[in-house]
Structures are given as C-alpha cells and as structure tokens.
Amino acid sequence: MLLVSACGGNPWVEDDGSGDGDDGDVPAEIAKDLRAVTYSPANGGKLTVDMDGLVGSGQEVTFLRAAALDVGDYEAYRYQENGLQRSYLALVSQNARKNLQVVGVSDGSQFNRNFGGENYTRLDVYKAPDVSGGGDAGQFSYAGTYAGIFATGNATNPDLPSGLSANSTYRVEGDMVMTANFANSLVEGGVDNRWLLDSKGNAIDFNEDGEIDDADKLPAIAFPEMEITEDGTFLGKVEIGTGSPQAGSEIGNVGGLFGGNGATDVAGAIVINPLGQDSETEIGIFNLPRCGTQGDSPICDNR
C-alpha cells in the first residue's frame, strides 16, 4: 500500500520500503480538504481516502474502481454512500517509470459547497540535470494528457428536488506542455483543448447550441514562470490563456515536483475556477514524461 498525507514527510510509502522518496509538504492551496490517501495499483487498484468534509461514515472510505471513467492513463474511482449524499470522483496516476504519483479527489457539490483536494509525491530518487556542460542539457519540454474533475455536473438522484440532490462531476481532458529551465531554475506551462466529458467519455455540448465544436471547449489555461526549488518542487498561479477575452486573469494555483535522474518526469496538480467568472471548481492533475525519454507524448513530435 502507498500512503499519502497532506501534512508532510513522505506521504506515499510502500510497505516493502522500495518507494522512500521525500517530497516535503504539499501546499495548502493544493491539498485543500485532502488529508490522506492509501492507494495500491495491485489487483485492479484500491483507493482509500481520508478527507475533511462530508465523505462517508468512517474517517477513511474505500472508493470503487470505475474504469469506464478513466481519462487516458489516469485511473478513476468513485464513492457515494447513498443516494441522498455527496458523489465523489478520484483520479490517480502512477507514471510508467514509477517515480511520481498524483491523486485528485472532488465531489460534484451539494448544498452550495464542494469538497476536494490533491496530493503528489515522489516514489523514487530525484536528481536535477547537470547544467555545467552547457549546450541543451538545461532546458527540457514535458508533454502529455491533463485530467481534471469539474464540479458541478448533473443531479445524481432525479427523484429528489434539484435543490436537495447531490451533483455528479464532469471530467476534463486536455493537452499539456511544460518547459523547465534548470540553468535558471524556472518552469512554465499550460493546457489547451480542454474538453468536458460526460459519463460515456463524449465531449459535452457546453454552450448548448446543438453542435460539438471548438466553442464548447473550456478556456486554455497558462502557468506563468515559477521557481524550481532545490528539491525540485514548484508552486505558482494559474491564469486564463490566450484566445479568451479574460486572458491573463488569475483563476487559481498550480503545484508540482520533478522526479527521476535528470528530471525525466514532472507531476502536479491545479485548483482553479475554470471559467473565471462563477463558483465552479476544477481539480486537475498531470503526470508527464520528458520529451525524448521512453514513453514520451506524440505532442513531442512537434519540437
């Protein structure tokens, strides 16, 4: 089993002691309500969540695997104790090199509030690239799929008045690119092609004009330059990206960390107001390989 806690130390610890990387604290802006998560990928996956808020009868509750709701390689899990109570979705990713892991959890809201949070950690050692030789050894691109949980979705119990029913969550899928410069210790990035997905994985007609086209995408988002600390972590702001009338508007926070020998991977999470104009919340995670390494994204072919 792997243990995640928002209160510091090494929140993901494997029973056999093989994953003893240290990631320090996940910032409160990212952890939000999430206190701890126990995750095992074995035998189809098992996820147990400890979160501040109205989740379940016990302090820790076990989510059920929901493979039909996976977003790419991000595994989905669900929990709803009964039809009168909140409906939760979790997305989890352990990367192919098994050096980084990230989780996001959120309900779809009920009674004007929603609960959620995220965590990320290293499962193995991290070593920053050696930039002393100059050349192209100090700046890298990372690319792949972004996965989000969007609250609010549809009412989960149509037999209840709409003001009483818990809401489901939508999922968000997008294309993501990050650039890290280890000579100047800076990282930036963003996400575009951010589609809302229904329970069957189909793009949602968000503007309700009867057609699915680019007008239904959520706005692109950008992460302006952030400092890479000595331990390979970063924390910064999220803005609405170019192409929107609200471009440059600050809508939330992003945090993450690099993993692997030479920073072969990067993982992290965002908490945002996805539209920049109302009370909706989006919890998003990413776990990306470096371009030019094994398993990199087809997006890297555009270099």
N, C-alpha and C positions, 0 to 999 in steps of 0.2 A: 504494500500500500504506500501511497505517497501522501504526505500531509502538507497542507497549505495553511498558513496563518497570516493575517494582516498585521500582526504585532511584532514582527522582526525575527531575527535569527535566520535559520534556513527553513522556510515553510514547506518545502517539498522534500521529504525524507523517505527513501526506500527502505523497507525492512532489512534488506540484505546489506545495507550500508554502501551500495555502489553509487548512489547519487547524492554526494555530500557537498555540492557547490553552495556558495553563500551569496545571497542576493541582497541582504540587508532588508530594510523596511520598504514595503510598497506604500507610496504616498497616500494620505487620507483622501485626496481628491480622486484617486483611482479605486482604492479599496472600498470606499463608501460603506455599505452595510455588511460586507462580507467579512466574517471573522475567520473561518477555516473551511477547507475543503479536503476531503480524503478521496483520492482517485486511484483506481487500478485499471490499466488497459487490458488486463488478462481476462480471458473467457467472455469476450464481448464487451467488457467495460463495466465498471461500477463507480458511481459517484455519490458521495455523501457530503451534504452541505450544512454548515453552521453559519447562520446569517441573522443579524439583528433585524427584527421585524416580525410580521405575522406570516410564518412559513408553514410550520406543522406542529404536531402535538409535542414532539421531542425537540430538544435544542438542536440535535442533529437529525436530518431527514435524508433518506436514500432516494435519489432521483432514478427514474426508469429510463433505460436506453430508448431513444426514439430515432432510429437510423433514417427513417423517412424524412426527418427534418435536418439532416446533416447539411452543412454548407461546404462543399468541396471536401477537403480533408479534416474539417472541423467537426468533431463528433457532437451530436445533440442528445440532451437528456431533459426529461420533463418531470414536474411534480405538481399535483393538485390533490389536497387531502380529501375534499369532497366538492360537490357541485355548487356549494354556496360560498366557497372560499377561493383565495387567490390562485392563479395559474402561473407557474414558473417555467422558464426555459433556461437551460445552461448550454454553453458551447465550450468545448475543451479541445486543446491541441497540444500534442507532444510531437516535436519535429522529427524528421527522419534520422538525424544524427543523435537524437535523444540527449541533446544538451540544453534544450529550453522547453518550458511548458507554460501554458497560459490558460486561464479559465475566465469566463464571464457568465454572470447569472442575473436574471431580472424577471420580475413578474410583469404582467400587462397592465397593471394598475387596478385599483378598486377604491371606492370612496375617496376619490381625488388625490390619491397618493400611490407611488410605486416604490418597491424596494429592490435594490440590486447592488452589484459590486463586482470587482475583478481582482485577479492576482496573477502574478507572473514570477518565475524563478528559474535559476539555473539548476540543471541536473548533473552538470559536469563542470570541469575547469574552464576558465576563460583566460585568454591571453590576447592582449591588444596587438595589432600588427606592428612590426618593426619598421618604422619610417626613416631610420637613419640612413638608408641607402638611397633615398630619393626615388626618382622615377615614378612609376604608377603604383607604388606599394602603400600609399597613404590614403587613397580615396576610392571608395567602392560603392556599387549600387546593389540594392536588395529589392526584390520584386516578388509579387505573388497575389494571392487572394486575401481579401479582407472580409471578415464575417461579423455581422452585428445583430443585436437584439433590439427591436424597435417597439416601444410602448407608446401608444396603445393600439391594440388590434380590435378584433370583433368580440362581442359578448360571448362568453363560454357557455352560458345557460340561457337559451332563448325563452325558456318558460318563466323566467324571472323578469320583473320590470327592469328596464335598461339601467336605471339608477342604482340597482342592487347587485346586478351580475358582475362577477369578475370578468376582466377582459383578457383575451389571449395576447400573445406577442406576434408581431411580424418578424421575419428575418431580413437582414440586409446582406447583399453580396456585392463586392466591388473589386476593382483592380487597384493595386497599391504599389507605389515605388518610394524607396527611401535612398538618400545619398548620405554617406558618412565620410567625413574627412578627419582622419586620425592625426594628421600633422597639425591641424588647428583645433582638434577636439570639438567638432561641430557635427550635428546631424539635422537633416530636414526631410520632409516628405509630404505625401498626400494620397488621397483616394478619389477615384472618379469611377464612372459607370456604376453608380450606387443604386442598385435596383431593390425595391421592396418585393419580397417573395411571400406568396400565400402558403397554405399548409401543403399544397401539392408541388411547390417549387416553381410555380409560374409567376412571372412578373405581374405586378398589380397595376391596374388602370388608376393611377393615383389621382389624376386630375378629372377622372370620371367623364371623359369625352367619348368613350366607346372605342378608343384605339389605344394600342400599346406602342408607344414611340418614345423618342428621347425626352419629350415633355413630361413623361412620367418618372424620370429619374429624380432621386434626391440630389440636392446640390453637391458639387465636388467640395471636398474639404482639404485644407492645407495645414501642415505643421511647420511654421517658420523655424529658423535655425535655433537649435538648443545645444547647450553644453553637454559634451560627453565627459562624465566624471572619470576619475582614475580607476574606479571599479567597473567602468563600462555601463553605467546607468545614465538615464536622461529623463527630464521632465520638462514639459512646456505647454504651450497653448495651442488650441485648435481654432482655425478660422474658416469661414466660408471661402471657397476657392474662386478662381476666375470663372467668368461666364455667368455670374449671378449678379443681380442688382445690389445684393448685400455683400459682395466680395470684400474680404478684409475684416468683416465683423467677427468678433471673438465669440465663440459658442461653447467652449469647454476646455478640457485638459487631455493631454496625452502623456503617457509614461512608458518606459520600457528598459530593456537591457540587451546587451550583446552577449553572445556565447560562442564557445569553440576556440580552437587555437588559431589566432589570426582573425578573430571576429567573423567566423564563417556564417553566422546566423544572427538574426535580431528578432525579438518578440516584444510585445507590449499590448497596451490597452488604451482605449479612449472612453471618456464620458462626456457626452455633448447634448446640447439642444439642437437636434438635427436640422431643423428648419429656420432656426434663428429668430423665430417670431411668436412662439407659443410655448406651452408647457410640456410638449413631448420630450421624451428622453431616449437616447440611444446609447447602449452599452456595446462597445465593439472591441474585437481582439485581432491580433495579427501575429503570425509566426512565419518569417520569411528567410529563405536561404540567400546567400550572397551570389550575385551573378558570376558565372564562371566556375561555380562549385557543383558537385554532383547533385542532381535533383533541382537545379535552378528553373525558374519560370520561363515559359515561352516569351514573356514580355522582355526578357533579357536579350532576345534576338534583335531588338531594335537599337542596341548600342552602336 
